[in-house]
Amino acid sequence: MSIDGTWTLVLGLLVVLAFTVGTALFWDRTRVLGRTGLIVLVVVGVASTAAIEVNRLTETYPSWSALTGDEDRPPPPTGLLAGASPALPGKGRLVTYQVPGPASGMDMPMSVYLPAAYFAPDGRGLDFPVIEALHGYPGTPQSWIKRLDIVGRLDQEIAAGRMAPTVVLLPFQTPNRLLDTECTDMAGGPRSETYLTRDVPDWARAHLRVRRDRAAWALTGYSAGAFCAMNLLLRHPDQYTAAASLSGYADPGIKVGDHSEKTTNNIAWRLTHLPIPAAALWIGWADDDVDARDGSRRVAELAKPPLTVVTAVVPRGGHSHAVWRQMEGPAFDWLSAQLARPAPQV
């Protein structure tokens, strides 16, 4: 039984129901200590079931092994990446590998979407553009995979010709699922920014057939990952050409430890006080998602040439996967339009 499976939630609800019925049956038969124990059981049951549902929505712990820290490490790269075996016609393939971080000290699994063209005979001599897709907090790349069906959406957009065949990287933005890094190098903590902007790209260029030039690299993310995408674009305009934000913010909302959350890791501060790079931003939000709406509007208002901005607004839906599913396709299509096309290997 999966920790984020429907039956786990059903079991939790049944346990809560049993505890509640037991409390009603035994309330008059017990003294103060017994009644206290019955109340505690009900409260613990309700809290545990609520935690299971939150976990189902965020995919923070997609399996029991993830919760206990006993996850199997993904295998090293194999001949699959060279196109040794064909994918289904028109279907991309999702593979997961362990990506070490010599610069950051982080060592994390990363899922990779390889488009169908990656395995086609006429695609084996090509290097492909790249998008790094960053998850929210709490959450993991599994939210992109399960809740947003990123593989199906990418297959759909590429097959329709709205998007060029593109390699999409799905890295973790934190080594501790209960620690929100906002993709920054935290003082005395994880160096997530270094991992995402140095170690991950270096690994991809060494193990995948991807383009190396800035014109072929972009970022996207939802919620905290949307802040990450915008912030990392502005901090590393020599490496990325564009970013798409799905319900992002103008500031990280955490303490980085060096006060940079108020300055260089604050998008609004950067756009006000530092030279603005030549790059492109797609910024989307739901109009009833107050925090993301206000933060996204502020970024759009502060952006000045040579930074270009396109905005997209969903009337309602709040801060939710339902909204991000609506934005996902248009955001990827727009990013693809900003990126260089697949090109022959040099």
Secondary structure as GFF3:
##gff-version 3
##sequence-region A 1 346
A	DSSP	alpha_helix	6	26	.	.	.	ID=ss1
A	DSSP	three_ten_helix	27	29	.	.	.	ID=ss2
A	DSSP	alpha_helix	32	58	.	.	.	ID=ss3
A	DSSP	alpha_helix	64	68	.	.	.	ID=ss4
A	DSSP	three_ten_helix	79	82	.	.	.	ID=ss5
A	DSSP	beta_strand	93	100	.	.	.	ID=ss6
A	DSSP	beta_strand	107	114	.	.	.	ID=ss7
A	DSSP	alpha_helix	116	119	.	.	.	ID=ss8
A	DSSP	three_ten_helix	121	123	.	.	.	ID=ss9
A	DSSP	beta_strand	126	127	.	.	.	ID=ss10
A	DSSP	beta_strand	130	134	.	.	.	ID=ss11
A	DSSP	alpha_helix	142	142	.	.	.	ID=ss12
A	DSSP	pi_helix	143	147	.	.	.	ID=ss13
A	DSSP	alpha_helix	150	159	.	.	.	ID=ss14
A	DSSP	beta_strand	167	171	.	.	.	ID=ss15
A	DSSP	alpha_helix	192	194	.	.	.	ID=ss16
A	DSSP	pi_helix	195	199	.	.	.	ID=ss17
A	DSSP	alpha_helix	200	207	.	.	.	ID=ss18
A	DSSP	three_ten_helix	214	216	.	.	.	ID=ss19
A	DSSP	beta_strand	217	222	.	.	.	ID=ss20
A	DSSP	alpha_helix	224	235	.	.	.	ID=ss21
A	DSSP	beta_strand	242	246	.	.	.	ID=ss22
A	DSSP	three_ten_helix	260	262	.	.	.	ID=ss23
A	DSSP	alpha_helix	267	273	.	.	.	ID=ss24
A	DSSP	beta_strand	280	286	.	.	.	ID=ss25
A	DSSP	alpha_helix	290	302	.	.	.	ID=ss26
A	DSSP	beta_strand	308	314	.	.	.	ID=ss27
A	DSSP	alpha_helix	321	338	.	.	.	ID=ss28
A	DSSP	beta_strand	343	344	.	.	.	ID=ss29
###
